[in-house]
Amino acid sequence: MRLLAEMTVNELRESLKTLKTVIVPVGVVEQHGYHLPLCVDIHNCQEVAFRAGDRLNALVAPTVQYCYSGGELTGTINISPSVFSLLIGDICSELSRMGFEKIVILLGHAGTDNRTALKSTLQMFLKRNPDTKVTLSLVEVWDLSPTWMSYFRMEPEHDFHAGEVETSLMLYWHPEQVRAKIEMDDPETSRMMRSDQDWFETSEKRIDHKFVVPHVFQRKEIRVGVMGFPEKADRALGEKVCKEMVDGLVEFVDFINAR
């Protein structure tokens, strides 16, 4: 595994003579119920990049551990989407200046506001630098795993945040960090969060008029925040999903390297 942060200036210069691709893992510090730690989404991206190891024809940059969650439970650290996206834009600018031509942003955390801001900033980076040789890619780790994606599409309720898949991954990666006791919100709140991953947020206007900007906040009835079925978690499922993500990342990097 080639970690950019552990290289010297001269070692990086030598590597850049033949290697032009870098992966930037991005996670978040965020609540994952009472049974998982706050660092789950950091592992989601970091473990995939690290486990690809020498199969990955790219360098791996230090993990960006903060972005925007939108959740407000204790332990969650929100960086506003605009600040987060500008940070990633500056990182891409610096990597481009060094000589990297293909930059892969590997997201271990999604979030509608997060993704919207990030895509806008990356598109503006390319628009403002029409002569750049850089190819920017935005990869969400679950998109690399057909199995994980199938859990998002389950009907009538889905498995999202801190559910069966994420708990299974943690049982595979770091079982010592998974707590034995699983707690859930009340049945109706849990059902609604499984039905719509954005349901956890609601909004209100202090003054009812179309010109007034609404106040968006997490629903007060949420105390645990699990959006899925963690009680069904299994280490073997975590291993399967991990393998698919690692294979998918290697395949994608090989694809862009050949272009």
Protein Blocks (a to p, Z undefined) as FASTA:
>chain_A
ZZfklpcfklmmmmmmmpccdcddddddddehjkbcfklmmmmmmmmmmmnmmmlgcddd
dddfbdcekpacehiacddfklmmmmmmmmmmmmmmnopabdcdddfbgcjklmmmmmmm
mmmmmmmmmmbcbdcddddfklmpmklmmmmmpcfbdcfehilklmmmmmmmmmmlpcfb
dcdddfklmmmmmmomklmpccddfbdcfklccdddddfklmnlpacjfklgcfklmmmm
mmmmmmmmmmmmmmmmmZZ
